[in-house]
Amino acid sequence: MFYNYGMKRYLLFFICLILSLGAFPQVFNSNISEKELSKVCSGGFIIRDIGKHEKICLDNFENREAQGVIDDIRALNPNYLVEVLMAKPVQESDDGILEKFASLMMDVPAFSTIKYVSSPKFKNDPDKKVIDEAEIISRRTEGAYTFMKTELRLKPLNRVNFDMNYYLSENKDVFYYQAKNNGPATFKNIIKCVNADRGRLLVIAFKKDGYWFFYGVGGARTLAIPFLKSKIDREIMNRAKDFVRFYYDQL
């Protein structure tokens, strides 16, 4: 009896998973595998160094403005590009989950509290953060939109100005956040690493097929330095892991 009951529950879960996967192509394209989606829907998250805009997995998104940001990233053609995806099953108790997520993302000064532990060099250093300094310069809200001007710093780079825009739908079922640098990032105020308007970040959260999906893609178009590329890739991925884990643990 217990065996049959257990098998029925397993089969029901398996069928629901397959049915939900069948709906994914409406939003996700073939750049993400069913294995990766299964991992995400089972409570994990994935971070991918995709490198090229052709490998972005989110497409045909219902929100035209959010899809426009994805198209803008493709047009930028960044040579450093990272993609993140995580999901949580929709539950009765998670009313307001996107409002909570929006509030977390708008707390820009909190960026500088995220510990940088994924790097072997800094994992035992409690003072090392993913972002060293983060400040809101100005903020205004117009209906469902919030616009911020901010300054961020990742040492040894200079402080960089960013425009950050947020949107939370009236039904509280779609949220997106976009950021771009409107000032250059320079190394010790000498070497220009990223020109103004050459960095992009997009985070989208939405409800689909019984899940809350949280998707992010960010990158920059910058000078390629072959002998430093692997080091830069590793640094970006390590910081992205800690940044994502910080928000994942709070949802």
BALUM-348141 format. One record per residue (C-alpha): residue number from 1; residue in one letter; x, y, z. Coordinates in steps of 0.1 Angstrom, whole numbers, plus 5000, padded with zeros to 4 digits. Example, Ala and Ser with C-alpha at 12.3 -4.5 7.8 and 13.67 -1.06 7.14 Angstrom:
residues 2
nr|rest|x|y|z
1|a|5123|4955|5078
2|s|5137|4989|5071
end
This chain:
residues 251
nr|rest|x|y|z
1|m|5000|5000|5000
2|f|5027|5025|5010
3|y|5048|5014|4979
4|n|5018|5021|4956
5|y|5011|5054|4973
6|g|5047|5065|4970
7|m|5049|5054|4933
8|k|5017|5074|4926
9|r|5032|5105|4941
10|y|5064|5101|4922
11|l|5046|5096|4889
12|l|5024|5126|4896
13|f|5054|5148|4902
14|f|5071|5134|4871
15|i|5041|5141|4849
16|c|5037|5176|4863
17|l|5074|5183|4857
18|i|5072|5171|4821
19|l|5040|5191|4814
20|s|5056|5222|4828
21|l|5088|5217|4808
22|g|5066|5215|4777
23|a|5054|5250|4784
24|f|5089|5265|4787
25|p|5096|5272|4750
26|q|5070|5300|4752
27|v|5096|5319|4772
28|f|5128|5299|4771
29|n|5145|5289|4739
30|s|5167|5259|4731
31|n|5198|5275|4746
32|i|5188|5260|4779
33|s|5185|5222|4783
34|e|5157|5203|4800
35|k|5183|5191|4825
36|e|5191|5226|4835
37|l|5155|5236|4838
38|s|5148|5205|4859
39|k|5176|5216|4883
40|v|5161|5251|4885
41|c|5126|5238|4892
42|s|5138|5213|4918
43|g|5150|5242|4940
44|g|5184|5250|4926
45|f|5197|5278|4905
46|i|5221|5280|4875
47|i|5248|5306|4866
48|r|5262|5304|4832
49|d|5291|5322|4815
50|i|5275|5323|4781
51|g|5299|5348|4766
52|k|5278|5356|4735
53|h|5244|5372|4732
54|e|5233|5344|4708
55|k|5233|5320|4738
56|i|5207|5340|4758
57|c|5179|5316|4768
58|l|5150|5340|4775
59|d|5131|5350|4744
60|n|5096|5362|4734
61|f|5090|5376|4768
62|e|5054|5389|4773
63|n|5065|5423|4787
64|r|5075|5444|4757
65|e|5098|5467|4777
66|a|5117|5439|4794
67|q|5121|5421|4760
68|g|5134|5454|4747
69|v|5162|5454|4772
70|i|5171|5419|4761
71|d|5172|5431|4725
72|d|5193|5461|4736
73|i|5218|5437|4752
74|r|5220|5417|4720
75|a|5226|5449|4700
76|l|5254|5458|4724
77|n|5271|5425|4716
78|p|5290|5422|4749
79|n|5321|5400|4750
80|y|5315|5393|4787
81|l|5281|5379|4795
82|v|5266|5359|4824
83|e|5232|5345|4827
84|v|5213|5334|4859
85|l|5181|5315|4864
86|m|5163|5303|4896
87|a|5128|5294|4904
88|k|5105|5287|4933
89|p|5071|5269|4933
90|v|5041|5292|4936
91|q|5026|5287|4971
92|e|4996|5303|4989
93|s|5020|5317|5015
94|d|5041|5337|4990
95|d|5017|5365|4983
96|g|5038|5396|4978
97|i|5069|5377|4968
98|l|5076|5401|4939
99|e|5070|5431|4961
100|k|5096|5417|4985
101|f|5120|5410|4957
102|a|5116|5445|4943
103|s|5122|5459|4978
104|l|5154|5439|4981
105|m|5167|5449|4946
106|m|5159|5486|4953
107|d|5180|5485|4985
108|v|5212|5495|4966
109|p|5233|5502|4997
110|a|5228|5466|5007
111|f|5248|5456|4977
112|s|5279|5465|4997
113|t|5270|5441|5025
114|i|5272|5409|5003
115|k|5302|5389|5014
116|y|5326|5377|4987
117|v|5332|5341|4997
118|s|5332|5323|4963
119|s|5368|5334|4956
120|p|5394|5311|4973
121|k|5415|5342|4979
122|f|5388|5360|5000
123|k|5366|5333|5014
124|n|5381|5337|5049
125|d|5381|5375|5047
126|p|5349|5388|5064
127|d|5355|5423|5052
128|k|5357|5415|5015
129|k|5324|5423|4997
130|v|5311|5416|4962
131|i|5306|5453|4957
132|d|5328|5475|4979
133|e|5306|5507|4978
134|a|5270|5513|4968
135|e|5251|5546|4971
136|i|5218|5560|4958
137|i|5223|5596|4944
138|s|5187|5603|4935
139|r|5154|5584|4933
140|r|5120|5592|4919
141|t|5088|5571|4913
142|e|5062|5575|4886
143|g|5034|5550|4889
144|a|5047|5515|4885
145|y|5082|5527|4877
146|t|5111|5538|4899
147|f|5142|5555|4885
148|m|5175|5558|4904
149|k|5209|5573|4898
150|t|5235|5554|4917
151|e|5273|5550|4923
152|l|5290|5516|4927
153|r|5326|5507|4932
154|l|5345|5474|4928
155|k|5380|5480|4939
156|p|5405|5487|4924
157|l|5382|5503|4898
158|n|5369|5538|4903
159|r|5333|5547|4914
160|v|5310|5542|4884
161|n|5276|5560|4879
162|f|5247|5538|4870
163|d|5211|5544|4859
164|m|5188|5519|4875
165|n|5152|5515|4865
166|y|5126|5493|4882
167|y|5091|5482|4872
168|l|5065|5462|4892
169|s|5032|5454|4874
170|e|4999|5464|4888
171|n|4990|5427|4893
172|k|5024|5421|4911
173|d|5031|5392|4887
174|v|5060|5408|4867
175|f|5090|5427|4880
176|y|5121|5438|4861
177|y|5152|5458|4870
178|q|5177|5472|4845
179|a|5209|5490|4850
180|k|5235|5505|4827
181|n|5267|5525|4834
182|n|5265|5561|4823
183|g|5301|5566|4833
184|p|5334|5547|4824
185|a|5350|5521|4847
186|t|5387|5528|4850
187|f|5415|5510|4868
188|k|5431|5533|4894
189|n|5419|5562|4873
190|i|5444|5553|4845
191|i|5433|5525|4823
192|k|5397|5527|4809
193|c|5382|5492|4812
194|v|5346|5498|4802
195|n|5334|5529|4784
196|a|5302|5547|4794
197|d|5270|5530|4782
198|r|5288|5497|4775
199|g|5276|5477|4805
200|r|5241|5462|4809
201|l|5222|5443|4836
202|l|5187|5429|4834
203|v|5167|5410|4861
204|i|5132|5398|4854
205|a|5109|5380|4878
206|f|5076|5365|4867
207|k|5050|5338|4873
208|k|5047|5310|4848
209|d|5032|5275|4849
210|g|5032|5272|4887
211|y|5066|5287|4893
212|w|5081|5321|4902
213|f|5110|5325|4878
214|f|5139|5349|4885
215|y|5161|5355|4855
216|g|5191|5377|4851
217|v|5216|5385|4824
218|g|5244|5410|4825
219|g|5276|5419|4807
220|a|5298|5445|4791
221|r|5314|5453|4758
222|t|5350|5460|4766
223|l|5385|5456|4754
224|a|5394|5419|4752
225|i|5427|5410|4768
226|p|5434|5374|4759
227|f|5459|5366|4787
228|l|5435|5381|4813
229|k|5402|5367|4800
230|s|5401|5335|4821
231|k|5409|5355|4852
232|i|5382|5381|4845
233|d|5357|5353|4836
234|r|5364|5336|4870
235|e|5361|5369|4889
236|i|5328|5377|4873
237|m|5314|5342|4879
238|n|5325|5342|4916
239|r|5309|5376|4923
240|a|5277|5366|4904
241|k|5274|5334|4926
242|d|5276|5353|4958
243|f|5252|5381|4945
244|v|5226|5355|4934
245|r|5229|5334|4966
246|f|5223|5365|4987
247|y|5189|5371|4972
248|y|5180|5334|4967
249|d|5183|5328|5004
250|q|5159|5357|5012
251|l|5131|5346|4990
end
